[in-house]
Amino acid sequence: MNHFAYRTTGLAIKTLSNFTKARINLHGTENIPNGPKIFVINHFTRIETVLVPYHINKLINVPVWSLASPEFFVGSYANFLNSLGAVSTRNPDRDLLVVKSLLTSEAAWIIFPEGRMVKNKKIIEKGRYIVSYAGGKHPPHTGAATLAMRAEFYRQRILAMADTAMEEAQRLVEMFNIADLDVISENPISIVPVNLTYYPVRAKENIASRLAEYMVEDLSDRLMEEIMTEGAMLISGVDIDIRFGQPIFVDQCVSCKPIHHDIHAEVPINFDDPIASVKTMRKEALKLMQRYMEAIYHMTTVNHDHLFAAVLKKAPFSLIKEENLKRRVFLVSQNLKKMPIWIHKSLAEDQIHLLTDNRYGKYEDFITLAMEKGIVRKTNGNLTKDESKLSYLFDFHRSRVDNPIAVIANEVEPLPWLQRCISRLCWLPTFWLKRKVVRLLLRKIQAEYDQDYKDFYIENESKPKEVGQPYLLKGDHRDLGIVLVHGYMAAPLEVKTLAKHLVKKGFWVYVPRLKGHGTAPEDLARTSYKQWIRSVDQAYAIMTHLCKRVVIGGFSTGAGLSLELATRVKLAGVFAVSAPLRLQYFSSRFVPAVDIWNRLMKKVKLGDTQKEFVENNPENPHINYFRNPISGVRELDRLMDTLEPKLKDVTVPTLVVQSANDPVVDPKGSERIFKLIGTEDKQYILFNFDRHGIILGEGSERVHRAIGAFVEQL
């Protein structure tokens, strides 16, 4: 190998990787063992042959060489491959070179057990690993297993002969052109399974494909497909999750009696000499291949595209409700952590957006691709899928361009736990799916509250647990359900009187607990406004699965959160009671000028003098906190900052209610909210009260009646 060319090419690859938008994410690097090793990697793009050796070389700091198909060793490209450390699989000295470099640990190797790129990602058939390609099908190659076992065989034999027959040991060392017996590795040979998962996979025209069309006449479909797919990945940006699995130490595979006997045989054994244990070696290599193939494909990094594609493919009927597709994917996503699989970082977050506003665009992005490729048609909230487009009968070299949905679905076929979960959910009817979603969310919310109350409970300060308990009140009909949101530093009990009034009118009502509330101020101090939004989103998702239409409303900060939701999802209406807009509309007793002091103290590094809480004198001491965290006030400010420019997007009937002499929130704030709200169908009611909490206490029934009348009109 030309080490100078190898280093020079590495610098060129480093420069190239800096220009791409691909995001390389390395996982499990702690699994890479010391000693000689072969990395076995799934093969989907040409990117692997360039970027992966570079990144592995950075990790282990030794040259990384690879085996490549002989068809690529032509012209100037052969020189490039040689400089990468690639060796043709038809090189007559291939096996000898691999074994020698493993014996001395002078290089690590990359081998693709599929033997070629698997563009359709079809790797499983009837429960067995079978590689599909343009020319047909074949089982994965055992080359990596065979080479690793041969290297381990000779490593153990040389070390054994060094103790019992030094002449034979020296002869073997010379046979491999190794300078000194001392450089033979003391560590066993290992095989490290590696999985690469790309997300998203979107083949499309790009600068590279247009340039290739301009410069090359009669560009083959195969080459154009590769430029469109891989060029889009590198130029548009793609997450490449490179995951290293537990190493398989090959000394375990050569420990059986027949192989052990040959290792210690006193007769000379040359490199290609037949040995008595050759059949045993082949059987062990086949078992070893199955082990690392399973390890490679069980490390697939599951993403949203995988879930949507697999659910779409397994759906038993061609007509699918869009909402049911989202529900099934949501339910699958909630089970992922129970499975021995790896997930993309986007699935590690809460997936409630799949049931609410799809604000991350995961569903829209997938379904747009499916529609572009003719996999589905969309009409009136229903999808009609073309079963034939999800079959495996498509041009192998055009699969990533013509049928990416099938390719994506194929990638997770080797994950049996995921497949079983999806199969079960795909047969559930709509009413059962809704029931499962509601039960799951209610259990999840309750478990979170139980844990928070346990973690943050303060003797003689935390309120009884029922104060912060979220609750669902059942009405007489399911035409309209109401989500009712409590205020800042309060709890669900704050709105219970109003909730009961609305239930008497026949409506279902769900009252969530905003994250950080109903426990202790320390809990609120570590909570962000985005977590409050998540609490409201969960409540909305529950109610949409219980009733046909949903109204949301809230008090104070709960009013702001209700309006925020109304800017994103489809509602029947929204009502806001004593809603603040900006901090300047709060009285100084609620927001003292402590935040400026805290920031000043941080700058001069006097953290001990910061004031994290200020005293609160609530109107409802049996519900509200007595200490107001300054960090919570900052989150409140951030919430209102995000809300103001979005109020124009509120297009549903809206009721704004305010107390004329509110001592906490200046009525000018709610007046401004009313003016900024986008809908023409809006109403502003001003009550002549001298308190902030107008939904409790004397005269509150007037507010309840106004809200009840508004909801009844809807």
BALODREN-943270 format. One record per residue (C-alpha): x, y, z; residue in three letters. Coordinates in steps of 0.25 Angstrom, whole numbers, padded with zeros to 4 digits, always signed. Layout:
N
XYZAla/...
This chain:
714
+0000+0000+0000Met/+0005+0014-0003Asn/+0004+0021+0011His/+0007+0035+0005Phe/-0004+0034-0005Ala/-0013+0029+0006Tyr/-0011+0041+0015Arg/-0012+0050+0003Thr/-0025+0045-0001Thr/-0030+0046+0014Gly/-0027+0060+0014Leu/-0035+0062+0001Ala/-0047+0054+0007Ile/-0046+0063+0019Lys/-0047+0075+0011Thr/-0059+0069+0003Leu/-0066+0066+0015Ser/-0065+0080+0020Asn/-0073+0085+0008Phe/-0084+0075+0009Thr/-0097+0077+0017Lys/-0097+0062+0022Ala/-0097+0061+0037Arg/-0089+0050+0042Ile/-0093+0044+0055Asn/-0084+0033+0061Leu/-0090+0024+0072His/-0084+0013+0080Gly/-0070+0016+0077Thr/-0066+0011+0091Glu/-0069-0003+0085Asn/-0057-0003+0076Ile/-0047-0012+0082Pro/-0032-0011+0082Asn/-0025-0021+0073Gly/-0027-0026+0059Pro/-0041-0024+0053Lys/-0050-0025+0041Ile/-0062-0015+0041Phe/-0074-0021+0033Val/-0083-0011+0028Ile/-0096-0010+0021Asn/-0095-0004+0007His/-0105+0005+0001Phe/-0097+0017-0006Thr/-0083+0020-0011Arg/-0082+0029+0001Ile/-0078+0018+0010Glu/-0066+0015+0002Thr/-0060+0029+0003Val/-0065+0035+0016Leu/-0066+0023+0025Val/-0051+0019+0024Pro/-0048+0033+0027Tyr/-0056+0034+0040His/-0052+0020+0045Ile/-0037+0024+0042Asn/-0039+0037+0051Lys/-0045+0028+0062Leu/-0034+0017+0062Ile/-0022+0024+0056Asn/-0017+0013+0048Val/-0019+0011+0033Pro/-0033+0006+0028Val/-0033-0003+0016Trp/-0045-0009+0009Ser/-0049-0019-0002Leu/-0056-0014-0014Ala/-0062-0020-0027Ser/-0052-0022-0038Pro/-0061-0015-0048Glu/-0057-0001-0042Phe/-0042-0003-0044Phe/-0041+0003-0057Val/-0034+0016-0062Gly/-0031+0027-0053Ser/-0042+0022-0043Tyr/-0033+0010-0040Ala/-0022+0020-0036Asn/-0032+0027-0027Phe/-0037+0014-0021Leu/-0023+0009-0018Asn/-0020+0022-0011Ser/-0032+0020-0002Leu/-0026+0006+0002Gly/-0036-0002-0006Ala/-0032-0016-0011Val/-0039-0023-0023Ser/-0047-0035-0018Thr/-0040-0042-0030Arg/-0026-0038-0026Asn/-0018-0052-0025Pro/-0011-0047-0013Asp/-0024-0042-0006Arg/-0025-0052+0005Asp/-0010-0052+0008Leu/-0010-0037+0009Leu/-0022-0037+0018Val/-0017-0048+0028Val/-0003-0042+0029Lys/-0008-0028+0032Ser/-0018-0034+0043Leu/-0006-0042+0049Leu/+0002-0030+0051Thr/-0010-0020+0053Ser/-0003-0011+0043Glu/-0017-0008+0037Ala/-0032-0010+0039Ala/-0041-0015+0028Trp/-0055-0011+0023Ile/-0063-0022+0016Ile/-0077-0021+0011Phe/-0083-0034+0013Pro/-0094-0032+0003Glu/-0083-0032-0007Gly/-0090-0020-0015Arg/-0099-0008-0012Met/-0113-0012-0008Val/-0120-0001-0014Lys/-0134-0006-0011Asn/-0130-0010+0003Lys/-0137-0023+0001Lys/-0128-0032+0010Ile/-0139-0041+0017Ile/-0147-0052+0010Glu/-0155-0063+0018Lys/-0147-0059+0030Gly/-0133-0062+0024Arg/-0123-0052+0020Tyr/-0123-0052+0004Ile/-0117-0040-0004Val/-0126-0036-0016Ser/-0119-0029-0027Tyr/-0120-0026-0042Ala/-0115-0040-0046Gly/-0124-0048-0036Gly/-0122-0052-0022Lys/-0110-0058-0013His/-0107-0060+0001Pro/-0098-0050+0008Pro/-0083-0054+0006His/-0075-0061+0017Thr/-0062-0054+0012Gly/-0061-0046+0025Ala/-0063-0058+0034Ala/-0054-0066+0026Thr/-0042-0056+0026Leu/-0044-0053+0040Ala/-0044-0068+0044Met/-0032-0070+0035Arg/-0024-0059+0042Ala/-0028-0064+0055Glu/-0024-0078+0052Phe/-0010-0073+0048Tyr/-0009-0064+0059Arg/-0011-0075+0069Gln/-0003-0085+0061Arg/+0009-0075+0061Ile/+0008-0072+0076Leu/+0007-0087+0079Ala/+0018-0091+0070Met/+0027-0081+0077Ala/+0026-0089+0089Asp/+0027-0103+0083Thr/+0033-0102+0069Ala/+0041-0089+0067Met/+0046-0093+0053Glu/+0031-0094+0049Glu/+0027-0081+0055Ala/+0039-0074+0048Gln/+0035-0081+0035Arg/+0021-0076+0036Leu/+0026-0062+0039Val/+0035-0062+0027Glu/+0023-0067+0019Met/+0015-0055+0022Phe/+0027-0046+0020Asn/+0027-0041+0034Ile/+0040-0036+0039Ala/+0039-0040+0054Asp/+0031-0050+0062Leu/+0029-0040+0073Asp/+0020-0032+0064Val/+0009-0043+0064Ile/-0003-0037+0071Ser/-0006-0043+0085Glu/-0020-0039+0084Asn/-0030-0048+0076Pro/-0036-0044+0063Ile/-0049-0037+0064Ser/-0061-0034+0055Ile/-0068-0021+0057Val/-0082-0020+0051Pro/-0085-0006+0047Val/-0099+0000+0042Asn/-0101+0012+0033Leu/-0114+0019+0033Thr/-0118+0031+0024Tyr/-0129+0040+0027Tyr/-0136+0046+0019Pro/-0134+0038+0006Val/-0139+0047-0005Arg/-0134+0045-0019Ala/-0136+0057-0027Lys/-0129+0066-0037Glu/-0117+0074-0032Asn/-0105+0082-0036Ile/-0097+0070-0038Ala/-0107+0063-0047Ser/-0110+0075-0055Arg/-0095+0077-0057Leu/-0093+0062-0061Ala/-0104+0063-0071Glu/-0097+0075-0077Tyr/-0083+0069-0077Met/-0086+0054-0081Val/-0093+0049-0093Glu/-0102+0037-0092Asp/-0101+0036-0077Leu/-0106+0023-0072Ser/-0119+0022-0064Asp/-0111+0015-0053Arg/-0100+0026-0052Leu/-0111+0037-0052Met/-0119+0030-0041Glu/-0106+0029-0032Glu/-0103+0044-0035Ile/-0118+0048-0032Met/-0118+0040-0019Thr/-0105+0042-0013Glu/-0103+0056-0019Gly/-0116+0060-0012Ala/-0111+0054+0001Met/-0098+0062+0001Leu/-0103+0075-0005Ile/-0117+0076+0002Ser/-0112+0070+0015Gly/-0115+0056+0021Val/-0113+0050+0035Asp/-0103+0039+0034Ile/-0104+0030+0047Asp/-0091+0021+0047Ile/-0094+0011+0059Arg/-0083+0002+0064Phe/-0088-0011+0070Gly/-0082-0021+0080Gln/-0069-0027+0074Pro/-0069-0042+0071Ile/-0056-0048+0075Phe/-0052-0059+0066Val/-0044-0067+0075Asp/-0057-0073+0080Gln/-0060-0078+0066Cys/-0047-0086+0065Val/-0047-0092+0079Ser/-0055-0105+0074Cys/-0047-0118+0075Lys/-0044-0120+0060Pro/-0039-0106+0057Ile/-0031-0106+0070His/-0024-0119+0066His/-0020-0113+0053Asp/-0015-0100+0060Ile/-0005-0109+0068His/-0002-0119+0057Ala/+0013-0122+0057Glu/+0014-0123+0041Val/+0017-0110+0033Pro/+0004-0103+0028Ile/+0005-0093+0016Asn/-0005-0082+0014Phe/-0013-0090+0004Asp/-0011-0104+0008Asp/-0024-0112+0011Pro/-0026-0115+0025Ile/-0034-0126+0032Ala/-0043-0116+0039Ser/-0047-0108+0026Val/-0062-0113+0026Lys/-0063-0109+0041Thr/-0056-0095+0037Met/-0067-0093+0026Arg/-0078-0097+0036Lys/-0073-0087+0046Glu/-0071-0076+0036Ala/-0086-0078+0032Leu/-0090-0076+0046Lys/-0081-0065+0048Leu/-0087-0058+0036Met/-0101-0060+0041Gln/-0097-0053+0054Arg/-0091-0041+0048Tyr/-0102-0039+0038Met/-0112-0039+0049Glu/-0104-0030+0057Ala/-0102-0020+0046Ile/-0117-0019+0042Tyr/-0122-0019+0056His/-0115-0006+0058Met/-0123+0001+0047Thr/-0126+0015+0053Thr/-0141+0015+0052Val/-0147+0029+0047Asn/-0160+0035+0044His/-0160+0031+0029Asp/-0158+0016+0033His/-0170+0016+0042Leu/-0179+0023+0032Phe/-0174+0014+0020Ala/-0175+0001+0028Ala/-0189+0005+0033Val/-0194+0009+0019Leu/-0188-0004+0014Lys/-0194-0013+0024Lys/-0208-0006+0024Ala/-0218-0018+0020Pro/-0227-0009+0012Phe/-0224+0001+0000Ser/-0233+0012+0006Leu/-0226+0018+0019Ile/-0231+0030+0027Lys/-0220+0040+0028Glu/-0222+0042+0043Glu/-0222+0027+0045Asn/-0208+0026+0038Leu/-0203+0037+0048Lys/-0209+0030+0060Arg/-0203+0017+0057Arg/-0189+0023+0055Val/-0191+0031+0068Phe/-0195+0018+0075Leu/-0183+0011+0069Val/-0174+0022+0073Ser/-0178+0020+0088Gln/-0174+0006+0088Asn/-0160+0008+0082Leu/-0153+0010+0095Lys/-0158-0004+0099Lys/-0151-0010+0087Met/-0137-0014+0086Pro/-0135-0004+0074Ile/-0128+0009+0072Trp/-0136+0021+0068Ile/-0133+0034+0061His/-0131+0047+0070Lys/-0144+0052+0065Ser/-0152+0040+0070Leu/-0145+0042+0084Ala/-0154+0054+0086Glu/-0169+0055+0090Asp/-0177+0051+0077Gln/-0190+0058+0081Ile/-0188+0067+0069His/-0193+0055+0060Leu/-0206+0056+0067Leu/-0207+0071+0067Thr/-0201+0081+0057Asp/-0190+0073+0051Asn/-0181+0085+0053Arg/-0168+0078+0049Tyr/-0174+0074+0036Gly/-0171+0059+0037Lys/-0184+0054+0032Tyr/-0185+0064+0021Glu/-0171+0062+0016Asp/-0173+0047+0015Phe/-0187+0047+0009Ile/-0183+0058-0001Thr/-0172+0048-0006Leu/-0182+0036-0006Ala/-0191+0045-0015Met/-0180+0049-0024Glu/-0176+0034-0027Lys/-0191+0030-0029Gly/-0191+0021-0016Ile/-0203+0028-0011Val/-0214+0038-0015Arg/-0221+0047-0005Lys/-0236+0051-0006Thr/-0244+0057+0006Asn/-0235+0052+0017Gly/-0233+0038+0011Asn/-0221+0032+0005Leu/-0223+0021-0006Thr/-0210+0013-0008Lys/-0205+0006-0020Asp/-0201-0008-0015Glu/-0193-0011-0028Ser/-0184+0001-0025Lys/-0180-0005-0012Leu/-0176-0018-0018Ser/-0162-0023-0020Tyr/-0163-0023-0035Leu/-0156-0011-0039Phe/-0143-0007-0046Asp/-0132-0010-0036Phe/-0123+0002-0041His/-0135+0012-0041Arg/-0141+0007-0028Ser/-0136+0019-0020Arg/-0142+0029-0030Val/-0155+0022-0035Asp/-0159+0015-0022Asn/-0153+0021-0010Pro/-0165+0017-0001Ile/-0163+0002-0003Ala/-0148+0004-0001Val/-0150+0011+0012Ile/-0160+0000+0017Ala/-0150-0011+0013Asn/-0139-0005+0022Glu/-0147-0008+0035Val/-0152-0022+0031Glu/-0140-0029+0039Pro/-0146-0023+0052Leu/-0156-0034+0056Pro/-0161-0026+0069Trp/-0164-0014+0060Leu/-0171-0022+0050Gln/-0180-0029+0060Arg/-0184-0016+0067Cys/-0188-0010+0053Ile/-0195-0022+0049Ser/-0204-0022+0061Arg/-0207-0008+0060Leu/-0210-0008+0045Cys/-0222-0017+0048Trp/-0228-0009+0059Leu/-0241-0001+0055Pro/-0243+0014+0057Thr/-0250+0013+0070Phe/-0240+0004+0076Trp/-0228+0013+0071Leu/-0235+0025+0078Lys/-0237+0017+0090Arg/-0223+0013+0091Lys/-0218+0027+0088Val/-0226+0033+0100Val/-0222+0022+0110Arg/-0208+0023+0106Leu/-0208+0038+0108Leu/-0215+0038+0121Leu/-0206+0027+0127Arg/-0194+0035+0122Lys/-0199+0048+0128Ile/-0203+0042+0141Gln/-0189+0035+0142Ala/-0182+0048+0140Glu/-0190+0055+0150Tyr/-0188+0044+0160Asp/-0173+0044+0158Gln/-0172+0060+0158Asp/-0180+0060+0171Tyr/-0171+0050+0178Lys/-0158+0057+0173Asp/-0162+0071+0177Phe/-0171+0069+0189Tyr/-0168+0079+0200Ile/-0173+0076+0214Glu/-0183+0088+0219Asn/-0182+0095+0205Glu/-0187+0086+0194Ser/-0202+0085+0193Lys/-0209+0072+0194Pro/-0208+0063+0182Lys/-0222+0065+0177Glu/-0220+0080+0175Val/-0210+0077+0164Gly/-0217+0065+0158Gln/-0222+0066+0144Pro/-0236+0061+0141Tyr/-0246+0057+0131Leu/-0261+0060+0133Leu/-0270+0052+0124Lys/-0282+0060+0118Gly/-0295+0055+0111Asp/-0291+0056+0097His/-0278+0055+0089Arg/-0281+0066+0079Asp/-0272+0076+0086Leu/-0261+0075+0096Gly/-0254+0085+0104Ile/-0240+0086+0108Val/-0239+0096+0120Leu/-0225+0101+0124Val/-0221+0107+0138His/-0212+0119+0140Gly/-0197+0121+0144Tyr/-0193+0116+0158Met/-0207+0110+0159Ala/-0213+0096+0157Ala/-0225+0088+0151Pro/-0233+0091+0163Leu/-0233+0106+0160Glu/-0243+0103+0148Val/-0251+0092+0154Lys/-0263+0100+0157Thr/-0264+0105+0143Leu/-0261+0091+0138Ala/-0273+0086+0146Lys/-0282+0097+0140His/-0279+0093+0126Leu/-0281+0078+0129Val/-0295+0081+0134Lys/-0298+0087+0120Lys/-0294+0073+0114Gly/-0280+0076+0109Phe/-0268+0067+0112Trp/-0257+0074+0119Val/-0242+0071+0121Tyr/-0233+0079+0130Val/-0218+0077+0128Pro/-0207+0080+0138Arg/-0197+0089+0132Leu/-0183+0084+0134Lys/-0176+0089+0147Gly/-0189+0092+0154His/-0197+0085+0165Gly/-0184+0081+0172Thr/-0174+0091+0177Ala/-0167+0104+0172Pro/-0154+0097+0169Glu/-0161+0088+0159Asp/-0167+0101+0152Leu/-0153+0107+0152Ala/-0147+0096+0143Arg/-0159+0096+0133Thr/-0159+0103+0120Ser/-0171+0109+0113Tyr/-0170+0098+0102Lys/-0173+0088+0112Gln/-0186+0096+0116Trp/-0189+0095+0101Ile/-0187+0080+0101Arg/-0196+0079+0113Ser/-0207+0086+0105Val/-0204+0078+0092Asp/-0206+0065+0100Gln/-0219+0070+0105Ala/-0224+0074+0091Tyr/-0220+0061+0086Ala/-0228+0054+0097Ile/-0240+0062+0094Met/-0240+0060+0079Thr/-0240+0045+0081His/-0252+0047+0090Leu/-0261+0057+0083Cys/-0264+0061+0069Lys/-0260+0076+0071Arg/-0251+0083+0081Val/-0252+0096+0088Val/-0240+0101+0097Ile/-0240+0112+0107Gly/-0232+0116+0119Gly/-0229+0126+0130Phe/-0218+0136+0131Ser/-0205+0128+0125Thr/-0215+0117+0122Gly/-0222+0127+0113Ala/-0209+0130+0106Gly/-0206+0115+0104Leu/-0220+0113+0098Ser/-0219+0124+0088Leu/-0205+0119+0084Glu/-0211+0105+0081Leu/-0222+0112+0073Ala/-0212+0118+0064Thr/-0207+0104+0060Arg/-0219+0094+0060Val/-0233+0093+0056Lys/-0243+0097+0067Leu/-0257+0100+0068Ala/-0254+0112+0077Gly/-0245+0118+0087Val/-0248+0126+0100Phe/-0237+0134+0108Ala/-0240+0139+0122Val/-0230+0150+0128Ser/-0220+0147+0117Ala/-0207+0155+0119Pro/-0199+0159+0106Leu/-0186+0165+0111Arg/-0179+0166+0124Leu/-0181+0181+0124Gln/-0196+0178+0126Tyr/-0193+0171+0139Phe/-0193+0178+0152Ser/-0180+0180+0159Ser/-0184+0171+0171Arg/-0184+0159+0161Phe/-0172+0163+0153Val/-0162+0170+0162Pro/-0149+0175+0155Ala/-0141+0163+0160Val/-0137+0157+0146Asp/-0128+0169+0143Ile/-0121+0167+0156Trp/-0119+0152+0154Asn/-0113+0155+0140Arg/-0104+0165+0146Leu/-0099+0156+0157Met/-0096+0145+0146Lys/-0087+0155+0139Lys/-0079+0158+0151Val/-0079+0143+0155Lys/-0086+0145+0168Leu/-0096+0134+0167Gly/-0099+0133+0182Asp/-0105+0146+0182Thr/-0115+0143+0171Gln/-0130+0142+0175Lys/-0137+0130+0169Glu/-0150+0132+0175Phe/-0159+0144+0180Val/-0170+0144+0190Glu/-0184+0142+0184Asn/-0197+0146+0191Asn/-0208+0138+0184Pro/-0222+0140+0183Glu/-0224+0125+0185Asn/-0214+0120+0195Pro/-0220+0106+0195His/-0216+0105+0180Ile/-0205+0115+0177Asn/-0190+0114+0180Tyr/-0185+0124+0190Phe/-0171+0126+0183Arg/-0170+0130+0169Asn/-0158+0125+0161Pro/-0151+0136+0153Ile/-0148+0126+0142Ser/-0162+0123+0141Gly/-0165+0138+0139Val/-0155+0138+0128Arg/-0162+0126+0121Glu/-0175+0133+0122Leu/-0169+0145+0115Asp/-0163+0136+0104Arg/-0177+0129+0102Leu/-0184+0143+0100Met/-0173+0148+0091Asp/-0176+0136+0082Thr/-0191+0138+0083Leu/-0192+0152+0079Glu/-0188+0151+0065Pro/-0197+0138+0063Lys/-0210+0144+0068Leu/-0214+0148+0054Lys/-0214+0133+0051Asp/-0226+0131+0061Val/-0237+0129+0051Thr/-0248+0122+0059Val/-0259+0128+0068Pro/-0252+0135+0080Thr/-0257+0140+0093Leu/-0248+0149+0102Val/-0252+0152+0116Val/-0245+0162+0126Gln/-0247+0168+0139Ser/-0247+0183+0139Ala/-0239+0185+0152Asn/-0230+0173+0150Asp/-0219+0176+0160Pro/-0209+0166+0153Val/-0212+0167+0138Val/-0214+0181+0132Asp/-0227+0181+0124Pro/-0219+0188+0113Lys/-0212+0174+0110Gly/-0225+0167+0107Ser/-0230+0178+0099Glu/-0218+0177+0090Arg/-0219+0162+0089Ile/-0234+0165+0085Phe/-0229+0175+0074Lys/-0218+0165+0069Leu/-0227+0153+0067Ile/-0229+0150+0053Gly/-0244+0145+0053Thr/-0255+0155+0051Glu/-0264+0146+0059Asp/-0259+0150+0073Lys/-0265+0156+0086Gln/-0259+0164+0097Tyr/-0266+0164+0111Ile/-0261+0173+0122Leu/-0266+0170+0136Phe/-0265+0180+0148Asn/-0257+0172+0158Phe/-0246+0176+0167Asp/-0238+0163+0166Arg/-0230+0155+0156His/-0236+0141+0159Gly/-0250+0144+0153Ile/-0254+0129+0150Ile/-0254+0126+0166Leu/-0261+0133+0177Gly/-0272+0143+0178Glu/-0279+0147+0165Gly/-0271+0136+0157Ser/-0284+0129+0152Glu/-0286+0142+0143Arg/-0273+0138+0136Val/-0277+0124+0135His/-0290+0127+0129Arg/-0283+0136+0119Ala/-0273+0125+0115Ile/-0284+0114+0115Gly/-0293+0123+0106Ala/-0281+0125+0096Phe/-0278+0110+0095Val/-0293+0106+0093Glu/-0293+0116+0081Gln/-0283+0107+0075Leu/
